[in-house]
Amino acid sequence: MIIRQDLAPVLPGKNCFGRMNKKKFLVIHQTGNAARGANAQMHATYQINNTKYKDPREASWHWQVDDKEAIQSFTHDVSCYHASDGSGDGNMHSIAIEGCINADGDYKKSVENMARLAAKILKDENISIMNMKQHYDFARDKKNCPAQIRSGKDGIDWNKFVQMVQGYINEKPIVAGIKVEKPKTDKELADEVIKGIHGTGAERKAKLGSRYDAVQKLVDEMFKPKPVPKPVANKTVTDTYKESGTFYPNDTIIVRNAPSTSATIVARYYKGEHVKYHTVHLKNGYVWLQYTRGNGQQAHIPCRTYSNGKYGTLWGTIK
């Protein structure tokens, strides 16, 4: 399980009481949302988007967990709206975990991850397992939550869940099976987007949550085409200058070990591939892009013709 943060704004009186949590209890919930896609990221994104409304819904919780990850929306010093007991200890002085029950997730794995996270929080915050409670225990209306655990779904009732948590507390270390992930920078996420890791459209927006706009802006900038090599005043046909970029050939192009058609052929680049270059040579009737090969040796790929200060059509795209 991966543990990470996607924090929502803290707006006392709107989506929480403020930073006054004495952390006496840990309260276990389940979302009640079995829809496909109702995973941890969807619920974390909901908490962020909720603050954008003029009158936010008075509901908030610290963590949401699914079968793959646990996402923190509020730090533990925040008193959230989750326990249905007004300004009682449930809301004011407890930490809340919501377990996901989405139909496209692995329910048992989700509960296992929630137990692992509960053990870690109890240990980190020095809370007794006796003070791990159900939402039902605090709710004035005795809300049936966590409903699936309370009904013993898949053989996991409350007693079994408590045993699972105690088992993880007894592990040395209790974070066995947990990977605490350092938040990635916008640039790292943008690189992942370009590689297709976060999908497209609504899927990407859901996965990136509050980071979406900043990351997408970087992606757009990274895909903005760079100017192609152009004539430089007073340069001769043997001029060389530094320039970095990425060349995407439109057809098969032969690569040589020097900027000359008589040099040794060392590779070929095909349509659909790309090469990152660092130097430009105007020599031997062509514009040559010099790059470093995987073996550390230098190579040169022509990208257009050049003669007497005149450039031919580029044989691809440069970004």
N, C-alpha and C positions, 0 to 999 in steps of 0.2 A: 504493500500500500504506500502510496505517495502522500505526504502531508505538505500542504502549501497554503499560502494566504491569497485572498482576493478581497481585501477589506472594503466594507461599505462605510460611507460617511457616518460619523457619530453626531446625531441631531437630538440632543436632550429635549424631551417633551414631545417629540414627533415620532422617532423610531426607537427610543430607549429612554431610560431614566437619567443616563449620564454615567460618569466614571466614579462609581461609589460601591462597587461590588466587593464584598468581604470574602467571597469565594468559600462559603461554608458547605455548599452542596454541589453535586453534579446531577443534572436532570436529563433523563433519557426520553426522547420522543421518537416517533416515526411519522413521516410526512403525510401519510394518508393519500398520496398521489401516485397511483399505479400506472399513469400514462407512460407510453414509450417516450424516452428522452428526458423524463423527470429525474435527472441524475443530480449529483452534487453541484456541478457547474451551473445547471439551470437554476437551482435554488439560490446559489451564491449570486448569480446575475440578477435574480428577482430582488434580492435584498438591496443591491446597489440601485436598481431602477426604481424601487419603491420610494427612495428619497427624492426622486425628481418630481414627484407629484406635489401639488399644493397641499393636499391633505393625505400624507402617507398612511398606509394601513398600519395600525398599531400592532405589529407583529415583528419579532426579530429573535435571532438565536445566534450563538457563537460559532457553531460548527455544523456542517452537513457532510455526510459520509455515504459513499456508494460502494460498489464492488471493486473499484479501482483506486479511489483516492478520498482523502479528507481535506476539505477546504475551510479555512477559518475566515469568517466574515467580520467578527468583532474580537478584539483582545479581551482577555479575561477580567480586566478591571471595569468593563462596561456592564451595567445592569440592563439586561434586555427585557423585552416584552414577550414572554413565552409560557409562563407557568400558570396563568389564569388565576393569580391570587392577589391582584392589585399591587400594593406596596409591601407584600409579605416577603418572607425569606426566599420563596421560589423565584420571584422576579428579581428582587433586589440583591440577593446574595448567593446566587448559584450560577453555574456554567451549564449551558444547554447544548446538547447534541441532537441533531435531527438525522435519523437513519432513513435512507432512500429505499423505496419499494417499487421502483419503476419496472414495468413488465419486461423491458429489454435488458435488465440487469440480472446478476446472479444473487438472489435473495440471501442465501446462506453466507455467501462471501461478504455481502454488505453488512450483515449482522456480525460476522467475525471481525471485520474491519472496525465496526463501531465498538466492539469489545476491546480491541487492541488500543484504539484511541482513548476509550474511557480509562483503561489501565494507566496509560501514559499521563493523562491529565490528573488522575487521582494521585499518582506518584509525584508528578512535577509540582502540584499545588498543595501537597501534604493534606489531602482530604481523605478521611476514613471511608472505606468501602461501605460502611454502615450508612454513610450519608450520600450514597448514590441512590437516587429516587426515580420513580416514574412520574411523568407529568400528572397522572391520575392522583398521586399522593398530595399534590399541592392544589390542583384545580378545584375551585369552589363548586363547579358544576359536575365534578367527578367525571371529567372527560375520559373516554376510553382510549387512552394513549399511554404508551405505545401499543396500538391495537393488535398488531400481528404477533408481537411477543406475548402480550397478555392472553392471546388465544392459543399460544403454543404452536404457531405455524412452523411446519417442517421440523417439529420436535424440539423447538427452542422456546421454552417458556421463561418467565422471569427468573425462577430459581436456576435454570440452566444458564441463562445469560450472566447472572451474578457469578456462577462458578467459572464461566469462561473468562470473565474479567479478573477474578482472583488468580486464575491460572497464569494469565499474562503478567499480572503484578509480580508473581513469584518467579517469573523468568529472569535470568540474568544475561544480558540486560532486558528490560521489559520492552524495549523497542525492537525486539527480534521480529523480522518480517516487515518493518516499517522503514521507509526511506524519507527522511525529512529533506525536502527539496528547497534549495536556495532559490528565491524568486529570480526569474530570468529577466534580463534587461530587455527593453523594447527592441533593440538591435538583434538580440539572440532570437526573440520571437519572430521578428521580420524574416530572418534567415530561414527559420523553420517554415514560415508561410510559403516562401519561395520554393522550398523543397516539397511542398504539398502536404506537410505533416498535419496541418490544422483544417484541411478541407477547404471548401469554398462557401460563399454565400452565408445563409443562416447558420450552417454548421460552424463555420469559422467564427462568426459573431458570438455564438453561444460558448464556444470553447475559450475565446479570449476575454469574454466578459468586459469589464471596465477598461481593459487594456486595448480593446479593438481599435478605437479611433487613432490612438497614437501609433500603434503598430502598422495599421493600414497606410497611414501617411508616410511612414518610412518605406514601406513596400513600394508605394507609388513613386517615391523619389528614387529608389534603387532601380526601378524599371524605366526611368526617364532616359531616353537615348542621349549618349554623349556625342559631341560633335566629332565627325570623322576627320582624319588627318587632312589638313588643308595646306596650301602653299605658304611657306614662310619667307618673308622678304629676304633677298640676298643669299638664299640657300642654293647650293649647287647640287648636282646629281649624286654626290657622294656624302651629302649631309646626314647627320645622325642627331636625334634629339630624344630626350626622355618624355614618355607619355604612357599612362597606364589606362587600360580598358579591357573590354571583353569583345572578342570578334566571333560572330556567328556566321559561318560560311553558308552560301546558298547552293554550293556544289562541291564536288571533291577537289581538294587543293593539295598539291605536293608540298611537303615541308623539307627544308634543307638545313645543313649545319652551318651555313654562312649565307649572307644576303646576295647570292649569285646563282644564276641558272646552271652554272657549271659545278656548283658545290654538290656534295654527297646528299642523296635523298635519305632522310632519317625517319620519316613518318608521312601519313596522309590524314587530313581532316575531312570529314564528310558532312553533308547537310544534316542538321539536327544536333551537331556537336558544337562545342565552343572552346575557345582558348583565351586565357588571360595573359596579356602581353605587358611589357614594361618599357620597351624602347622601339622607336621607329627609325628605319633606314630608307633613304631615298637613293637607290643604287641599282645599276644594271637594268634600267628600264621599268622598275617596279617600286611600289611602296611595300617594304618588308616589315612585318611585326615580329619583334624578337621576344621570345618567352623562355622560361625555364622548364625543362621537361621533368618528368617524375624521377629520372635518374640523376638529376642535378646538372645535366648538360644543357647548353644553349641551343635553341633551334629558331628558324626563321620561316615564317609563312607569308607569301605575297598576298596582298588583299586588293590590289588594283594596279593598273599600269601608270607609269609616270615618265614624261619625256619633255624636256625643255620647259619645265615649269607648269606643264599641263597634266591634270589628273584624269584618268579614265574612270569609268563607272565602278563603284565599289562592288566587290564580289560577295556581298553579304550585308551584315548589319554590325555596327559597333555601338556598344553601350558602355 
